[in-house]
C-alpha cells in the first residue's frame, strides 16, 4: 500500500516486463490523482507489493521521474511531483499550440470508423454519471481525434504532456462545472471534424484547452486564498 492506496499489484516474479507493469500501475495512479502530490513512493514497499526485487521498481521510478511525474527529495526519496500554477499554465499553453496542429492534420485523414468511435466516446462522456470515469472518457475522446494524423512523435508528446496535467483536468471536470461545458465543446469539435473543417476543429480545440486552463487556474488560485 502506498499512502493508503491499493495499487493493482500482482505477482510479477515470473514476468519479463515487471518494470513496465509497475510503471504503468504507478503512472495510472498518479495521473488519476489516487496518489496525491508529495505522496511518498517507497521502493521496498512497492517491491513487496509486486513480489519483485527493487531493481524493476527502481527502473519504473526512473521512467516516472524522467516524465516529470515523480521527483526525488532529500530525506524523503521519490515523491509524486507537484506543479505550480505557473507550470500548469505553461503546460496548457503548450497544449493549446500543439494539439490544434495535430487535429488539423488528422481531420482530412479521418475515417468514418474514427468519427463513429469518437462519437461513441463523446456520447459516453455526456451520459456518464460516475465522476471517476470522466477523465478516462475525456482522454479517450481526444486521443481518437488525433490518431489519424499519423504522426507518432507528435502523439507521443501530446500523451506525455497530458499525463502531467491529467489530475488537474479532472479537477476542472469535477469541481467547476467543467463537465457541462466539456460536453458541448466536445460535440462542437467533433461536428467540425465530420464536416471536414480542419481549421475549425483546430480553433475549437485551441479554445477548449484555453478555457479549461482559465477555469482551472481560477479554481486553484481561489483554493489558495
Phi and psi restraints in degrees (value plus and minus 20) as a CYANA .aco file:
   2 UNK   PHI    -133.7   -93.7
   2 UNK   PSI      89.0   129.0
   3 UNK   PHI      32.3    72.3
   3 UNK   PSI      21.8    61.8
   4 UNK   PHI      62.4   102.4
   4 UNK   PSI     -20.5    19.5
   5 UNK   PHI    -109.7   -69.7
   5 UNK   PSI     114.0   154.0
   6 UNK   PHI    -116.0   -76.0
   6 UNK   PSI      76.7   116.7
   7 UNK   PHI     -92.7   -52.7
   7 UNK   PSI     138.6   178.6
   8 UNK   PHI     -99.5   -59.5
   8 UNK   PSI      55.5    95.5
   9 UNK   PHI    -105.3   -65.3
   9 UNK   PSI     135.3   175.3
  10 UNK   PHI    -174.2  -134.2
  10 UNK   PSI     147.1   187.1
  11 UNK   PHI     -97.8   -57.8
  11 UNK   PSI      89.0   129.0
  12 UNK   PHI    -124.9   -84.9
  12 UNK   PSI      -9.5    30.5
  13 UNK   PHI     -81.0   -41.0
  13 UNK   PSI     -42.2    -2.2
  14 UNK   PHI    -128.8   -88.8
  14 UNK   PSI     -10.4    29.6
  15 UNK   PHI    -126.3   -86.3
  15 UNK   PSI     120.8   160.8
  16 UNK   PHI     -96.2   -56.2
  16 UNK   PSI     -47.3    -7.3
  17 UNK   PHI    -124.4   -84.4
  17 UNK   PSI      20.0    60.0
  18 UNK   PHI     -81.7   -41.7
  18 UNK   PSI     -56.6   -16.6
  19 UNK   PHI     -82.8   -42.8
  19 UNK   PSI     -59.1   -19.1
  20 UNK   PHI     -83.6   -43.6
  20 UNK   PSI     -64.3   -24.3
  21 UNK   PHI     -85.5   -45.5
  21 UNK   PSI     -62.4   -22.4
  22 UNK   PHI     -84.8   -44.8
  22 UNK   PSI     -64.2   -24.2
  23 UNK   PHI     -77.5   -37.5
  23 UNK   PSI     -68.7   -28.7
  24 UNK   PHI     -84.0   -44.0
  24 UNK   PSI     -59.8   -19.8
  25 UNK   PHI     -85.1   -45.1
  25 UNK   PSI     -64.6   -24.6
  26 UNK   PHI     -89.1   -49.1
  26 UNK   PSI     -61.8   -21.8
  27 UNK   PHI     -78.9   -38.9
  27 UNK   PSI     -67.8   -27.8
  28 UNK   PHI     -81.5   -41.5
  28 UNK   PSI     -60.8   -20.8
  29 UNK   PHI     -86.2   -46.2
  29 UNK   PSI     -55.5   -15.5
  30 UNK   PHI     -92.3   -52.3
  30 UNK   PSI     -69.1   -29.1
  31 UNK   PHI     -90.6   -50.6
  31 UNK   PSI     -42.3    -2.3
  32 UNK   PHI    -105.3   -65.3
  32 UNK   PSI     -24.6    15.4
  33 UNK   PHI      59.5    99.5
  33 UNK   PSI      -6.0    34.0
  34 UNK   PHI     -94.9   -54.9
  34 UNK   PSI     -44.8    -4.8
  35 UNK   PHI    -133.7   -93.7
  35 UNK   PSI      97.7   137.7
  36 UNK   PHI     -94.8   -54.8
  36 UNK   PSI     146.9   186.9
  37 UNK   PHI     -76.2   -36.2
  37 UNK   PSI     114.4   154.4
  38 UNK   PHI      62.3   102.3
  38 UNK   PSI     -22.3    17.7
  39 UNK   PHI     -84.9   -44.9
  39 UNK   PSI     110.4   150.4
  40 UNK   PHI     -95.3   -55.3
  40 UNK   PSI     119.7   159.7
  41 UNK   PHI    -138.7   -98.7
  41 UNK   PSI      72.1   112.1
  42 UNK   PHI    -105.4   -65.4
  42 UNK   PSI     101.7   141.7
  43 UNK   PHI     -82.4   -42.4
  43 UNK   PSI     -60.2   -20.2
  44 UNK   PHI     -86.5   -46.5
  44 UNK   PSI     -58.1   -18.1
  45 UNK   PHI     -85.9   -45.9
  45 UNK   PSI     -64.6   -24.6
  46 UNK   PHI     -85.6   -45.6
  46 UNK   PSI     -60.0   -20.0
  47 UNK   PHI     -80.4   -40.4
  47 UNK   PSI     -60.3   -20.3
  48 UNK   PHI     -86.5   -46.5
  48 UNK   PSI     -59.1   -19.1
  49 UNK   PHI     -80.9   -40.9
  49 UNK   PSI     -61.6   -21.6
  50 UNK   PHI    -114.8   -74.8
  50 UNK   PSI     -21.1    18.9
  51 UNK   PHI      38.8    78.8
  51 UNK   PSI      29.3    69.3
  52 UNK   PHI    -153.7  -113.7
  52 UNK   PSI     152.1   192.1
  53 UNK   PHI     -94.9   -54.9
  53 UNK   PSI     156.9   196.9
  54 UNK   PHI     -98.2   -58.2
  54 UNK   PSI     -29.6    10.4
  55 UNK   PHI     -83.2   -43.2
  55 UNK   PSI     -73.2   -33.2
  56 UNK   PHI     -86.1   -46.1
  56 UNK   PSI     -49.5    -9.5
  57 UNK   PHI     -85.9   -45.9
  57 UNK   PSI     -63.6   -23.6
  58 UNK   PHI     -81.7   -41.7
  58 UNK   PSI     -60.4   -20.4
  59 UNK   PHI     -83.7   -43.7
  59 UNK   PSI     -63.2   -23.2
  60 UNK   PHI     -82.5   -42.5
  60 UNK   PSI     -60.6   -20.6
  61 UNK   PHI     -83.7   -43.7
  61 UNK   PSI     -60.9   -20.9
  62 UNK   PHI     -82.4   -42.4
  62 UNK   PSI     -59.2   -19.2
  63 UNK   PHI     -87.8   -47.8
  63 UNK   PSI     -60.6   -20.6
  64 UNK   PHI     -85.2   -45.2
  64 UNK   PSI     -57.3   -17.3
  65 UNK   PHI     -89.2   -49.2
  65 UNK   PSI     -60.7   -20.7
  66 UNK   PHI     -82.5   -42.5
  66 UNK   PSI     -50.5   -10.5
  67 UNK   PHI    -101.4   -61.4
  67 UNK   PSI     -32.6     7.4
  68 UNK   PHI      71.6   111.6
  68 UNK   PSI     -13.5    26.5
  69 UNK   PHI    -107.6   -67.6
  69 UNK   PSI     -40.8    -0.8
  70 UNK   PHI    -152.3  -112.3
  70 UNK   PSI     124.5   164.5
  71 UNK   PHI    -150.0  -110.0
  71 UNK   PSI     135.4   175.4
  72 UNK   PHI    -118.9   -78.9
  72 UNK   PSI     106.8   146.8
  73 UNK   PHI    -137.6   -97.6
  73 UNK   PSI     121.7   161.7
  74 UNK   PHI     -81.9   -41.9
  74 UNK   PSI     114.3   154.3
  75 UNK   PHI      52.4    92.4
  75 UNK   PSI     -27.4    12.6
  76 UNK   PHI    -137.3   -97.3
  76 UNK   PSI     -44.3    -4.3
  77 UNK   PHI      61.3   101.3
  77 UNK   PSI    -168.4  -128.4
  78 UNK   PHI     -97.3   -57.3
  78 UNK   PSI     110.8   150.8
  79 UNK   PHI    -156.1  -116.1
  79 UNK   PSI     138.4   178.4
  80 UNK   PHI     -86.7   -46.7
  80 UNK   PSI     109.7   149.7
  81 UNK   PHI     -89.0   -49.0
  81 UNK   PSI     127.8   167.8
  82 UNK   PHI    -133.7   -93.7
  82 UNK   PSI     134.0   174.0
  83 UNK   PHI    -139.2   -99.2
  83 UNK   PSI     118.5   158.5
  84 UNK   PHI     -97.5   -57.5
  84 UNK   PSI     146.3   186.3
  85 UNK   PHI     -79.3   -39.3
  85 UNK   PSI     -58.1   -18.1
  86 UNK   PHI     -85.0   -45.0
  86 UNK   PSI     -61.1   -21.1
  87 UNK   PHI     -87.0   -47.0
  87 UNK   PSI     -62.1   -22.1
  88 UNK   PHI     -80.9   -40.9
  88 UNK   PSI     -64.2   -24.2
  89 UNK   PHI     -79.5   -39.5
  89 UNK   PSI     -63.9   -23.9
  90 UNK   PHI     -84.0   -44.0
  90 UNK   PSI     -61.4   -21.4
  91 UNK   PHI     -84.2   -44.2
  91 UNK   PSI     -61.9   -21.9
  92 UNK   PHI     -86.8   -46.8
  92 UNK   PSI     -54.6   -14.6
  93 UNK   PHI     -82.3   -42.3
  93 UNK   PSI     -60.4   -20.4
  94 UNK   PHI     -85.3   -45.3
  94 UNK   PSI     -64.0   -24.0
  95 UNK   PHI     -78.6   -38.6
  95 UNK   PSI     -60.9   -20.9
  96 UNK   PHI     -88.8   -48.8
  96 UNK   PSI     -37.3     2.7
  97 UNK   PHI    -106.5   -66.5
  97 UNK   PSI     -67.2   -27.2
  98 UNK   PHI    -105.0   -65.0
  98 UNK   PSI     -60.6   -20.6
  99 UNK   PHI     -87.1   -47.1
  99 UNK   PSI     -57.5   -17.5
 100 UNK   PHI     -82.1   -42.1
 100 UNK   PSI     -55.3   -15.3
 101 UNK   PHI     -83.3   -43.3
 101 UNK   PSI     -63.2   -23.2
 102 UNK   PHI     -85.3   -45.3
 102 UNK   PSI     -65.6   -25.6
 103 UNK   PHI     -89.7   -49.7
 103 UNK   PSI     -52.1   -12.1
 104 UNK   PHI     -84.6   -44.6
 104 UNK   PSI     -56.6   -16.6
 105 UNK   PHI     -91.5   -51.5
 105 UNK   PSI     -51.6   -11.6
 106 UNK   PHI     -97.5   -57.5
 106 UNK   PSI     -55.8   -15.8
 107 UNK   PHI     -73.2   -33.2
 107 UNK   PSI     -68.8   -28.8
 108 UNK   PHI     -85.0   -45.0
 108 UNK   PSI     -37.6     2.4
 109 UNK   PHI    -122.8   -82.8
 109 UNK   PSI     -22.0    18.0
 110 UNK   PHI     -87.7   -47.7
 110 UNK   PSI     112.8   152.8
 111 UNK   PHI    -109.0   -69.0
 111 UNK   PSI     144.7   184.7
 112 UNK   PHI     -83.1   -43.1
 112 UNK   PSI     -52.6   -12.6
 113 UNK   PHI     -82.9   -42.9
 113 UNK   PSI     -63.3   -23.3
 114 UNK   PHI     -82.7   -42.7
 114 UNK   PSI     -65.2   -25.2
 115 UNK   PHI     -83.2   -43.2
 115 UNK   PSI     -59.4   -19.4
 116 UNK   PHI     -87.0   -47.0
 116 UNK   PSI     -60.6   -20.6
 117 UNK   PHI     -84.8   -44.8
 117 UNK   PSI     -61.6   -21.6
 118 UNK   PHI     -83.9   -43.9
 118 UNK   PSI     -60.1   -20.1
 119 UNK   PHI     -84.1   -44.1
 119 UNK   PSI     -57.0   -17.0
 120 UNK   PHI     -82.0   -42.0
 120 UNK   PSI     -63.8   -23.8
 121 UNK   PHI     -85.9   -45.9
 121 UNK   PSI     -59.0   -19.0
 122 UNK   PHI     -82.6   -42.6
 122 UNK   PSI     -65.6   -25.6
 123 UNK   PHI     -87.2   -47.2
 123 UNK   PSI     -60.5   -20.5
 124 UNK   PHI     -84.9   -44.9
 124 UNK   PSI     -59.3   -19.3
 125 UNK   PHI     -82.0   -42.0
 125 UNK   PSI     -65.3   -25.3
 126 UNK   PHI     -86.1   -46.1
 126 UNK   PSI     -52.6   -12.6
 127 UNK   PHI    -110.4   -70.4
 127 UNK   PSI     -34.9     5.1
 128 UNK   PHI     -87.5   -47.5
 128 UNK   PSI     111.4   151.4
 129 UNK   PHI    -124.9   -84.9
 129 UNK   PSI     -29.7    10.3
 130 UNK   PHI    -111.9   -71.9
 130 UNK   PSI      89.9   129.9
 131 UNK   PHI     -76.9   -36.9
 131 UNK   PSI     -46.9    -6.9
 132 UNK   PHI     -87.0   -47.0
 132 UNK   PSI     -39.0     1.0
 133 UNK   PHI    -113.7   -73.7
 133 UNK   PSI     -35.7     4.3
 134 UNK   PHI     -79.9   -39.9
 134 UNK   PSI     -65.2   -25.2
 135 UNK   PHI     -81.3   -41.3
 135 UNK   PSI     -63.7   -23.7
 136 UNK   PHI     -84.6   -44.6
 136 UNK   PSI     -62.8   -22.8
 137 UNK   PHI     -89.1   -49.1
 137 UNK   PSI     -56.9   -16.9
 138 UNK   PHI     -81.1   -41.1
 138 UNK   PSI     -65.2   -25.2
 139 UNK   PHI     -85.8   -45.8
 139 UNK   PSI     -61.2   -21.2
 140 UNK   PHI     -83.4   -43.4
 140 UNK   PSI     -60.3   -20.3
 141 UNK   PHI     -79.0   -39.0
 141 UNK   PSI     -70.5   -30.5
 142 UNK   PHI     -87.3   -47.3
 142 UNK   PSI     -58.3   -18.3
 143 UNK   PHI     -79.8   -39.8
 143 UNK   PSI     -63.1   -23.1
 144 UNK   PHI     -82.8   -42.8
 144 UNK   PSI     -61.4   -21.4
 145 UNK   PHI     -88.5   -48.5
 145 UNK   PSI     -45.4    -5.4
 146 UNK   PHI    -110.1   -70.1
 146 UNK   PSI     -39.5     0.5
 147 UNK   PHI     -77.1   -37.1
 147 UNK   PSI     -63.5   -23.5
 148 UNK   PHI     -95.2   -55.2
 148 UNK   PSI     -21.4    18.6
 149 UNK   PHI     -81.3   -41.3
 149 UNK   PSI     -46.6    -6.6
 150 UNK   PHI      46.7    86.7
 150 UNK   PSI      12.4    52.4
 151 UNK   PHI    -141.6  -101.6
 151 UNK   PSI      64.5   104.5
 152 UNK   PHI     -80.3   -40.3
 152 UNK   PSI     -54.8   -14.8
 153 UNK   PHI     -89.0   -49.0
 153 UNK   PSI     -64.8   -24.8
 154 UNK   PHI     -76.2   -36.2
 154 UNK   PSI     -67.3   -27.3
 155 UNK   PHI     -85.0   -45.0
 155 UNK   PSI     -55.8   -15.8
 156 UNK   PHI     -84.5   -44.5
 156 UNK   PSI     -63.3   -23.3
 157 UNK   PHI     -84.3   -44.3
 157 UNK   PSI     -63.3   -23.3
 158 UNK   PHI     -79.9   -39.9
 158 UNK   PSI     -64.5   -24.5
 159 UNK   PHI     -83.2   -43.2
 159 UNK   PSI     -66.6   -26.6
 160 UNK   PHI     -86.4   -46.4
 160 UNK   PSI     -57.9   -17.9
 161 UNK   PHI     -85.0   -45.0
 161 UNK   PSI     -61.3   -21.3
 162 UNK   PHI     -86.7   -46.7
 162 UNK   PSI     -52.7   -12.7
 163 UNK   PHI     -77.6   -37.6
 163 UNK   PSI     -58.2   -18.2
 164 UNK   PHI     -85.2   -45.2
 164 UNK   PSI     -52.7   -12.7
 165 UNK   PHI    -135.5   -95.5
 165 UNK   PSI     -13.5    26.5
 166 UNK   PHI     -75.7   -35.7
 166 UNK   PSI     -64.5   -24.5
 167 UNK   PHI     -83.5   -43.5
 167 UNK   PSI     -48.9    -8.9
 168 UNK   PHI     -99.4   -59.4
 168 UNK   PSI     -55.2   -15.2
 169 UNK   PHI     -79.5   -39.5
 169 UNK   PSI     -59.0   -19.0
 170 UNK   PHI     -84.2   -44.2
 170 UNK   PSI     -51.8   -11.8
 171 UNK   PHI     -82.1   -42.1
 171 UNK   PSI     -61.4   -21.4
 172 UNK   PHI     -80.4   -40.4
 172 UNK   PSI     -66.1   -26.1
 173 UNK   PHI     -85.8   -45.8
 173 UNK   PSI     -57.0   -17.0
 174 UNK   PHI    -100.1   -60.1
 174 UNK   PSI     -66.0   -26.0
 175 UNK   PHI    -128.9   -88.9
 175 UNK   PSI     -37.0     3.0
 176 UNK   PHI    -147.3  -107.3
 176 UNK   PSI      18.3    58.3
 177 UNK   PHI      37.4    77.4
 177 UNK   PSI       2.8    42.8
 178 UNK   PHI     -85.7   -45.7
 178 UNK   PSI     -48.7    -8.7
 179 UNK   PHI     -80.6   -40.6
 179 UNK   PSI     -66.1   -26.1
 180 UNK   PHI     -82.0   -42.0
 180 UNK   PSI     -63.3   -23.3
 181 UNK   PHI     -89.1   -49.1
 181 UNK   PSI     -59.7   -19.7
 182 UNK   PHI     -83.6   -43.6
 182 UNK   PSI     -57.2   -17.2
 183 UNK   PHI     -77.9   -37.9
 183 UNK   PSI     -69.9   -29.9
 184 UNK   PHI     -86.3   -46.3
 184 UNK   PSI     -60.1   -20.1
 185 UNK   PHI     -87.5   -47.5
 185 UNK   PSI     -59.9   -19.9
 186 UNK   PHI     -79.4   -39.4
 186 UNK   PSI     -67.0   -27.0
 187 UNK   PHI     -85.4   -45.4
 187 UNK   PSI     -57.3   -17.3
 188 UNK   PHI     -84.4   -44.4
 188 UNK   PSI     -61.6   -21.6
 189 UNK   PHI     -83.1   -43.1
 189 UNK   PSI     -65.4   -25.4
 190 UNK   PHI     -85.5   -45.5
 190 UNK   PSI     -59.5   -19.5
 191 UNK   PHI     -81.9   -41.9
 191 UNK   PSI     -59.4   -19.4
 192 UNK   PHI     -84.1   -44.1
 192 UNK   PSI     -58.0   -18.0
 193 UNK   PHI     -83.8   -43.8
 193 UNK   PSI     -62.8   -22.8
 194 UNK   PHI     -84.0   -44.0
 194 UNK   PSI     -51.4   -11.4
 195 UNK   PHI    -104.4   -64.4
 195 UNK   PSI     -18.9    21.1
 196 UNK   PHI      40.7    80.7
 196 UNK   PSI      13.8    53.8
 197 UNK   PHI    -115.9   -75.9
 197 UNK   PSI      64.5   104.5
 198 UNK   PHI     -83.1   -43.1
 198 UNK   PSI     -65.1   -25.1
 199 UNK   PHI     -88.5   -48.5
 199 UNK   PSI     -56.5   -16.5
 200 UNK   PHI     -84.6   -44.6
 200 UNK   PSI     -63.0   -23.0
 201 UNK   PHI     -82.9   -42.9
 201 UNK   PSI     -58.9   -18.9
 202 UNK   PHI     -85.0   -45.0
 202 UNK   PSI     -64.0   -24.0
 203 UNK   PHI     -86.7   -46.7
 203 UNK   PSI     -60.4   -20.4
 204 UNK   PHI     -85.4   -45.4
 204 UNK   PSI     -57.6   -17.6
 205 UNK   PHI     -85.6   -45.6
 205 UNK   PSI     -63.5   -23.5
 206 UNK   PHI     -79.6   -39.6
 206 UNK   PSI     -66.7   -26.7
 207 UNK   PHI     -87.4   -47.4
 207 UNK   PSI     -56.3   -16.3
 208 UNK   PHI     -78.0   -38.0
 208 UNK   PSI     -65.1   -25.1
 209 UNK   PHI     -89.3   -49.3
 209 UNK   PSI     -63.1   -23.1
 210 UNK   PHI     -84.2   -44.2
 210 UNK   PSI     -59.8   -19.8
 211 UNK   PHI     -86.3   -46.3
 211 UNK   PSI     -60.1   -20.1
 212 UNK   PHI     -81.9   -41.9
 212 UNK   PSI     -61.7   -21.7
 213 UNK   PHI     -83.1   -43.1
 213 UNK   PSI     -67.3   -27.3
 214 UNK   PHI     -80.9   -40.9
 214 UNK   PSI     -63.7   -23.7
 215 UNK   PHI     -85.0   -45.0
 215 UNK   PSI     -63.8   -23.8
 216 UNK   PHI     -84.8   -44.8
 216 UNK   PSI     -67.3   -27.3
 217 UNK   PHI     -81.9   -41.9
 217 UNK   PSI     -62.1   -22.1
 218 UNK   PHI     -79.8   -39.8
 218 UNK   PSI     -62.8   -22.8
 219 UNK   PHI     -83.9   -43.9
 219 UNK   PSI     -66.7   -26.7
 220 UNK   PHI     -84.2   -44.2
 220 UNK   PSI     -60.1   -20.1
 221 UNK   PHI     -87.6   -47.6
 221 UNK   PSI     -55.3   -15.3
 222 UNK   PHI     -84.8   -44.8
 222 UNK   PSI     -59.9   -19.9
 223 UNK   PHI     -85.5   -45.5
 223 UNK   PSI     -47.2    -7.2
 224 UNK   PHI    -105.8   -65.8
 224 UNK   PSI     -28.3    11.7
